[in-house]
Amino acid sequence: MMQHPHALRPSERLRSLGAVRRLFQHGEGGFVFPFRYVCYAEPDVEPSVEVLFSVPKKFHKRANRRNLLRRRTKEAYRLQKQLLTNHCGQSNVDLALIYSSKEVLPYKTIAHAVRRILENVAGRL
């Protein structure tokens, strides 16, 4: 069975507590409105890209808003992830996207920001 190339598989999610801790302790970050992002690349291992999406409760108290923003971010990443996967080479890349705006922005703005983040991260590799 052929899987869709744009699918966001469970293996592409950053779930391991150790990996998340390593990402935030040793990763390099940046800010592209409305996201704060943290990236950690580990060279000379099996190439993979894992991503974590976060919408803090501090800015969006209602769960439906957080879910909406998380869905928009996941969709934007899912459709553009090849920008990063094509450049990861022989390294394992962990990426956290943290939505840091108090307002609910349209999908187009989110998609543009995710694209800029992926281009920045791909340029560093």
C-alpha positions, -999 to +999 in steps of 0.1 A: +000+000+000+014+034-010+015+061+016+009+097+007+041+117+006+026+146+026+013+124+054+024+132+090+032+098+104+034+090+141+072+083+136+076+120+126+063+133+159+087+141+187+074+122+217+103+109+237+109+128+269+147+124+265+146+138+230+124+168+241+147+175+270+178+173+247+161+196+222+154+224+247+188+221+265+211+219+234+190+232+205+193+265+187+162+287+185+147+316+168+116+336+163+095+340+132+061+357+139+040+341+153+063+311+162+092+306+185+111+276+173+139+254+186+159+230+164+185+204+173+204+184+147+224+153+156+248+144+128+260+109+117+229+090+127+199+075+108+184+105+090+149+115+103+130+146+111+108+148+142+086+177+151+067+189+181+038+214+180+028+235+210+002+262+217+006+274+253-024+276+276-009+309+288-020+327+256-050+307+246-071+296+276-098+278+255-089+243+243-109+247+210-086+277+201-055+258+210-067+228+189-075+251+160-041+267+160-023+233+164-043+219+135-034+249+113+003+245+122+003+208+116-013+212+082+012+239+072+041+218+083+027+186+066+024+203+032+059+219+034+080+193+053+099+183+021+118+216+024+134+202+055+135+165+047+154+171+014+182+190+033+186+168+065+212+146+048+227+122+073+214+138+105+185+135+128+167+168+131+143+176+160+121+207+157+097+224+181+072+249+168+057+270+196+028+294+187+036+326+206+009+351+196-021+360+216-044+363+185-057+336+162-041+342+129-053+329+095-039+297+080-021+317+053+000+337+078+008+305+097+018+286+066+041+315+055+058+315+089+063+277+089+078+279+055+103+306+066+112+285+097+118+254+076+139+274+052+160+288+081+165+254+096+174+238+063+199+266+057+217+258+090+221+221+081 
